[in-house]
């Protein structure tokens, strides 16, 4: 099964390869036939893991497309659409996409590391510096944590806003990737400062002064880090992508990491696909944040309980969760994730669906989703060949 799904995944990445870079899906639906920042970079990381030169060349085209359409203030496009009438550039829908900026930096630096070619970083250095400056501007209060609008990242129809854990961690990864090459004391300090803010405001039992002391104590953080907080308080939902990044970046002590892993085991053990949901627990109509969730969609509401961002299981997210487990030395757990990933991706004649209803196991979202294929490639090559990204 594993070998067959892997080859189907590689085949799908070739299908979504365009002259301008990776498209989000082989299906021409909605806005998926575009070059997306986060989708394209994640597919690019899988291309590096695969050692497939054609896919790596598509990754390079993806990065160039994003760089060519960087806004003058530093924003990286959420997506770029190439049509017969010209080029359409989007920096976000209902709100700008903060995470696209960090993904671009990560992509450039991971490509340079893979090729052992620092000239790639130098080539894009002005664009990276502009992007890093913009991330700092988004702190607003110069206190090291970015303030992210609702709908401001990959979970664009979910409820996270304010100091969103995922975006802070992705920024650290971007800065560490860049500093791997330039060795800047200023950036090293910034990495330390952001990390300290995360430790003291998202992890339990911290005695250091908080950004929002009252809300922190009311949150009673125990089994996992909250997905976000803002002046209105903490949102106490588990974010699997954010925790995967935290583990990969070695944030949180060993005891807390074990606590989180045990929490995910309890969740997955009761679900048919044995995949960790993107966010948990699901939000129901009786919950106070339901109306926020229900209003955050531009066209149709997709976040029914156990679906999409609202408790749905995403192969892409589980791919990063698998990488984290491997880095933590939990080899069998990582292999379990790969097996569950492959079984999900193989459903409906290798449909590589965007996400799944975690309660029923039924596919949801777009078929032939490129980053679902990327997840299989990344985890398999991490297990088989000890493929490593820079963290």
C-alpha positions in Angstrom: 0.0 0.0 0.0 2.7 2.5 1.1 4.7 2.3 -2.2 1.6 2.5 -4.4 0.2 5.6 -2.6 3.6 7.2 -2.7 3.9 6.8 -6.5 0.3 8.1 -6.9 1.3 11.1 -4.8 4.3 11.8 -7.0 2.1 11.4 -10.0 -0.4 14.0 -8.6 2.4 16.5 -8.0 3.4 16.2 -11.6 -0.2 16.7 -12.7 -0.4 20.0 -10.7 2.9 21.3 -12.0 2.4 24.3 -14.2 4.9 26.6 -16.0 4.4 29.0 -13.1 4.6 26.5 -10.2 2.5 24.1 -8.2 -1.3 24.5 -8.3 -3.4 23.5 -5.4 -5.4 20.8 -7.1 -5.6 18.9 -10.3 -9.3 19.7 -10.3 -10.3 22.9 -11.9 -12.7 24.0 -9.2 -13.2 27.3 -7.3 -9.8 28.9 -7.0 -7.6 25.8 -6.7 -6.1 26.0 -10.1 -3.7 28.7 -9.0 -0.3 29.0 -7.5 -0.7 29.3 -3.8 2.0 30.3 -1.3 1.5 27.8 1.5 0.2 25.0 -0.8 3.1 25.6 -3.2 5.8 25.7 -0.6 4.5 22.5 1.2 4.4 20.7 -2.2 7.9 22.1 -2.8 9.2 20.6 0.5 7.8 17.3 -0.6 9.5 17.8 -4.0 12.8 18.1 -2.1 12.1 15.0 -0.1 11.4 13.1 -3.3 14.6 14.1 -5.1 12.6 14.4 -8.2 14.3 17.0 -10.4 11.2 18.0 -12.3 9.3 18.6 -9.2 12.1 20.6 -7.7 12.2 22.7 -10.8 8.4 23.4 -10.3 9.2 24.4 -6.7 11.7 26.9 -8.0 9.1 28.3 -10.4 6.6 28.6 -7.5 9.0 30.7 -5.5 9.8 32.9 -8.4 6.1 33.5 -9.1 5.5 34.5 -5.5 8.6 36.8 -5.5 7.6 38.4 -8.8 4.2 39.4 -7.3 5.3 40.5 -3.9 3.6 43.7 -2.9 5.7 46.8 -2.6 5.2 46.8 1.2 6.4 43.2 1.4 3.2 41.1 1.3 3.6 37.7 -0.4 0.6 36.7 -2.5 -1.9 34.3 -1.0 -2.3 33.0 -4.6 -1.6 34.0 -8.2 -3.9 33.2 -11.1 -2.7 33.1 -14.7 -5.5 33.6 -17.2 -5.8 34.5 -20.9 -6.7 38.0 -19.8 -3.6 38.4 -17.6 -2.4 37.8 -14.1 -4.7 38.0 -11.0 -2.9 38.4 -7.7 -4.7 37.9 -4.3 -3.2 38.8 -1.0 -6.2 37.3 0.8 -10.0 37.1 0.8 -12.0 38.5 3.8 -8.6 39.3 5.4 -5.0 39.3 4.3 -3.0 36.1 4.7 -0.3 36.5 7.2 1.2 33.0 6.9 2.0 33.4 3.2 4.9 35.7 4.1 6.6 33.1 6.4 6.0 30.2 4.0 7.8 32.1 1.2 10.9 32.7 3.4 10.8 29.0 4.5 10.5 27.8 0.9 13.5 29.8 -0.3 15.7 28.8 2.6 14.8 25.1 2.5 15.5 25.0 -1.3 18.9 26.6 -0.7 19.7 24.2 2.1 18.7 21.2 -0.1 20.9 22.4 -2.9 23.7 23.5 -0.6 23.6 26.8 -2.4 23.5 30.0 -0.4 23.4 32.1 -3.6 19.7 31.2 -3.7 19.1 33.0 -0.4 21.2 36.0 -1.6 19.2 36.2 -4.8 16.0 36.6 -2.8 17.5 38.5 0.2 16.0 41.9 -0.5 12.5 40.3 -0.8 13.1 38.3 2.3 14.3 41.3 4.3 11.2 43.3 3.2 9.0 40.4 4.2 10.7 40.1 7.6 10.2 43.8 8.2 6.5 43.5 7.4 6.1 40.6 9.9 7.6 43.0 12.5 5.2 45.7 11.6 2.3 43.3 12.2 3.2 43.1 15.8 1.6 46.6 16.1 2.7 47.0 19.8 6.4 46.0 19.2 6.0 43.2 21.7 7.3 40.3 19.6 4.0 38.6 18.9 2.2 39.3 15.6 -1.5 40.2 15.8 -3.3 38.2 13.2 -6.8 39.0 11.9 -9.5 36.3 11.8 -9.3 34.5 8.5 -5.6 35.5 8.3 -4.0 32.1 7.7 -4.6 28.7 6.2 -7.5 28.1 8.6 -9.2 31.0 6.9 -12.8 30.0 7.9 -12.0 29.2 11.5 -12.2 31.4 14.7 -8.5 32.0 15.5 -7.5 35.6 15.8 -5.2 37.9 17.6 -2.0 36.2 18.9 -2.4 33.1 16.9 -0.1 30.3 18.0 0.4 28.8 14.5 1.5 32.1 12.9 4.0 32.9 15.7 5.6 29.4 15.3 5.7 29.6 11.5 7.4 33.0 11.9 10.1 31.4 14.1 10.7 28.7 11.6 11.0 31.3 8.8 13.5 33.3 10.9 15.5 30.3 11.9 15.6 29.1 8.2 17.0 32.5 7.1 19.4 32.8 10.0 20.8 29.4 9.1 22.5 31.3 6.2 23.1 34.8 7.4 23.9 34.3 11.1 22.5 37.6 12.3 22.6 38.4 16.0 19.6 40.7 15.6 17.5 37.8 14.1 18.8 35.4 16.7 17.6 37.7 19.4 14.2 38.0 17.7 13.9 34.3 17.5 14.6 34.1 21.3 12.2 36.9 22.1 9.3 35.4 20.2 10.0 32.0 21.7 10.0 33.4 25.2 6.6 35.1 24.5 5.2 31.8 23.4 6.5 29.9 26.4 5.2 32.5 28.9 1.8 33.0 27.3 0.8 29.6 25.8 2.4 27.0 28.0 1.1 26.1 31.5 2.7 27.0 34.8 4.6 30.0 33.7 5.3 32.6 36.4 6.6 35.4 34.2 4.4 38.4 33.4 1.8 37.7 30.7 0.5 39.8 27.8 -3.0 39.2 29.2 -2.6 38.0 32.8 -6.3 37.8 33.7 -7.1 35.8 30.6 -4.1 33.5 31.0 -5.2 32.5 34.6 -8.8 32.0 33.5 -7.7 29.8 30.7 -6.2 27.1 33.0 -3.9 25.6 30.3 -3.3 21.9 31.0 -3.2 19.4 28.1 -2.3 21.6 25.2 -1.5 25.1 24.2 -4.5 27.3 23.2 -4.9 28.1 19.5 -5.0 31.9 20.1 -5.7 34.7 22.5 -6.7 38.3 22.1 -7.9 41.2 24.3 -11.2 39.3 24.6 -9.4 36.2 26.1 -8.1 32.8 25.1 -9.7 30.4 22.6 -9.1 26.9 24.1 -9.1 24.7 21.1 -6.3 22.3 20.2 -4.4 23.2 17.0 -2.6 20.1 15.5 -0.6 22.1 13.0 0.6 24.5 15.6 1.7 21.8 18.0 3.5 20.0 15.2 5.5 23.1 14.5 6.1 23.6 18.3 7.6 20.0 18.5 9.7 20.5 15.4 11.0 23.7 16.9 11.6 22.0 20.3 9.3 24.4 22.1 7.9 23.1 25.4 9.6 20.7 27.8 9.5 16.9 27.4 6.8 16.4 30.0 4.5 18.8 28.3 5.2 17.3 24.9 4.3 13.8 26.3 1.1 15.3 27.7 0.1 16.6 24.3 0.9 13.4 22.6 -1.2 11.5 25.1 -4.0 14.0 24.4 -3.8 13.3 20.6 -3.8 9.5 21.2 -7.1 9.8 23.1 -8.6 11.8 20.2 -7.4 9.6 17.4 -8.2 6.4 19.1 -11.9 7.2 19.0 -11.9 8.3 15.3 -12.3 5.9 12.3 -9.4 7.2 10.3 -7.0 7.5 13.2 -5.9 10.9 12.0 -5.6 13.9 14.3 -8.2 16.6 13.6 -6.9 20.0 12.6 -8.7 21.7 15.5 -10.4 20.0 18.5 -13.0 19.8 20.0 -15.6 20.6 17.3 -17.6 23.7 17.7 -21.4 23.1 17.9 -24.4 25.4 17.5 -24.7 25.6 21.3 -21.2 27.0 21.8 -20.6 30.7 22.2 -18.2 30.9 19.3 -20.6 29.3 16.8 -21.9 32.5 15.4 -18.3 33.7 14.8 -17.6 30.5 13.0 -20.8 30.6 11.0 -20.2 34.1 9.8 -16.6 33.6 8.7 -17.2 32.4 5.2 -17.4 34.3 1.9 -19.7 32.0 0.0 -20.9 28.8 1.6 -20.6 27.5 5.2 -18.4 24.4 5.3 -17.5 24.2 9.0 -20.2 21.8 10.2 -19.0 19.9 13.4 -16.3 17.3 12.5 -15.7 18.8 9.1 -13.3 21.2 7.4 -11.5 23.3 10.0 -14.1 22.5 12.6 -12.7 19.1 13.8 -12.1 17.8 10.3 -9.0 15.7 9.6 -6.5 17.0 7.0 -3.8 14.8 5.5 -1.6 17.9 5.2 -1.7 18.6 8.9 -1.1 15.0 9.7 1.9 15.1 7.5 3.6 17.7 9.7 2.4 15.8 12.8 4.2 12.7 11.5 7.4 14.7 10.9 7.2 16.0 14.5 6.7 12.5 15.9 9.7 11.3 14.0 11.9 14.1 15.3 10.7 13.3 18.9 11.9 9.7 18.4 8.4 8.3 18.3 9.1 6.1 15.3 6.2 3.7 15.7 3.8 6.6 16.2 5.2 8.2 13.0 4.7 5.0 11.0 1.1 4.8 12.4 0.5 8.2 11.0 1.9 7.2 7.6 -0.4 4.2 7.4 -3.4 6.2 8.4 -2.4 8.9 5.8 -2.0 6.4 3.1 -5.4 4.7 3.8 -7.1 8.1 3.7 -5.4 9.3 0.6 -6.2 6.0 -1.2 -9.9 6.4 -0.6 -12.1 6.8 -3.7 -9.5 5.5 -6.1 -6.6 7.6 -4.7 -8.7 10.7 -4.4 -6.2 12.6 -2.2 -9.1 14.6 -0.7 -8.5 17.9 1.1 -10.0 16.8 4.4 -12.3 14.2 6.0 -15.2 14.2 8.4 -13.4 12.9 11.5 -16.6 11.3 12.9 -17.6 9.3 9.9 -14.4 9.1 7.9 -16.1 10.4 4.8 -14.1 12.6 2.3 -14.7 16.3 2.3 -13.4 19.2 0.2 -11.6 19.2 -3.0 -10.4 16.0 -4.7 -6.8 15.5 -5.9 -5.5 18.1 -3.4 -1.8 18.6 -3.9 -0.7 19.1 -0.4 -2.5 15.9 0.7 -0.2 14.1 -1.7 2.7 16.1 -0.3 2.0 14.8 3.2 2.5 11.2 2.1 5.8 12.0 0.4 7.2 14.0 3.3 6.4 11.4 6.0 7.5 8.4 3.8 10.9 9.9 2.9 11.4 11.0 6.5 10.9 7.4 7.6 12.8 5.7 4.8 15.6 8.1 4.1 15.7 10.3 7.3 14.9 13.3 5.2 15.3 16.5 7.3 14.2 20.1 6.9 16.0 23.0 8.6 14.4 23.9 11.9 
